[in-house]
């Protein structure tokens, strides 16, 4: 243990020494160099000095080559295995919103968008070029080679809330929805959605053409609900309907949180509670809220105020789009 600690301390001081040397030292970074230096492990600038027995060029090559079989064996175990797909999450304060945003690319080639995560919404929607009342950051359908409109005859159109299709004939699948006190009109379309390194082709989403109000997310929304047009439903067997997210501090401007998709690579040492489903609102994630305590004092309240009841549709939901925890009025007035 002491030997490992000593090695760590020596390594830290070696790195600090390398960082503090003046510009004359060939191993020092130049003042105008903003790149991360990549140093060969056996170079003069490396803090990992090889043993004297390995100091010759021939011995170094033999040493490095001897490690290749183990590396090859490791890489061979990765063939055919799907790893967890992790998309970075950041606080939405950069966009003057209290929600959390995930970085995605839409279309081919991918157009970068910062979409709000919402576990209480199914459909995804983004502002498209020419949109009235939208921000400057919009998706351009004309710039994507994989873009395609959807008409009223496709099954996805019947799964959209606020549908507005002609009574006879075919036409564009248009719909109107409200969101957080605002409203928007959109057309259902499809295109490739990229999350981290995963690409979901023919992803159906709303191409927003007009917004009224200021509450609609500026660069769109990605629905993580349970409905047929949500990310989990449209990704099919890619993620097996499994996801988790770690939300960053609301003070952070950086993408320090993560959205993890697929069963492998999910957190292990955590406490869990079942996510329940209500037939009255099947897209939402309910939890069976059993009690609230202040310190060690349990707050008394009738169970019907917060408890899950599939017959009436009452209960407590987990909602990534709501900033503050809220209780029903009878509970707050007691």
GIJO-V18257 format. One record per backbone hydrogen bond with DSSP energy under -1.0 kcal/mol. NH is the residue of the N-H (numbers start at 1). CO is the residue of the C=O. Records with the same first field share a line. If there is no record, write none. Layout:
BEGIN
NH: CO  CO
END
This chain:
BEGIN
5: 1
6: 2
7: 3
8: 4
9: 5
10: 6
11: 7
12: 8
13: 9
14: 10
15: 11
16: 12
17: 13
18: 14
19: 15
20: 16
25: 22
28: 25
33: 30
43: 40
46: 43
49: 47
54: 51
55: 52
60: 56
61: 57
62: 58
63: 59
64: 60
65: 61
66: 62
68: 65
71: 67
72: 68
73: 69
74: 70
75: 71
76: 72
77: 73
78: 75
81: 78
85: 261
87: 259
89: 257
90: 101
92: 99
95: 92
96: 93
97: 92
101: 90
102: 115
103: 88
104: 113
105: 194
106: 111
107: 192
111: 106
113: 104
115: 102
116: 220
117: 100
118: 222
125: 221
126: 206
128: 208
129: 139
131: 128
132: 209
138: 136
139: 127
143: 140
144: 141
145: 108
148: 190
150: 188
152: 171
154: 151
159: 156
160: 157
164: 174
173: 150
174: 172
175: 186
176: 162
177: 184
179: 182
182: 179
183: 212
184: 177
185: 210
186: 175
187: 207
188: 173
189: 205
190: 148
191: 203
193: 200
194: 105
195: 198
198: 195
200: 193
203: 191
205: 189
206: 124
207: 187
208: 126
209: 185
210: 185
211: 132
212: 183
220: 217
221: 125
222: 116
224: 118
225: 121
226: 283
230: 227
231: 223
234: 230
235: 231
238: 235
242: 239
244: 260
246: 258
252: 249
256: 254
257: 89
258: 246
259: 87
260: 244
261: 85
262: 242
266: 263
270: 268
276: 286
284: 281
286: 276
287: 316
289: 287
294: 297
297: 294
299: 292
305: 302
307: 303
309: 314
313: 309
318: 285
322: 319
332: 328
333: 329
END
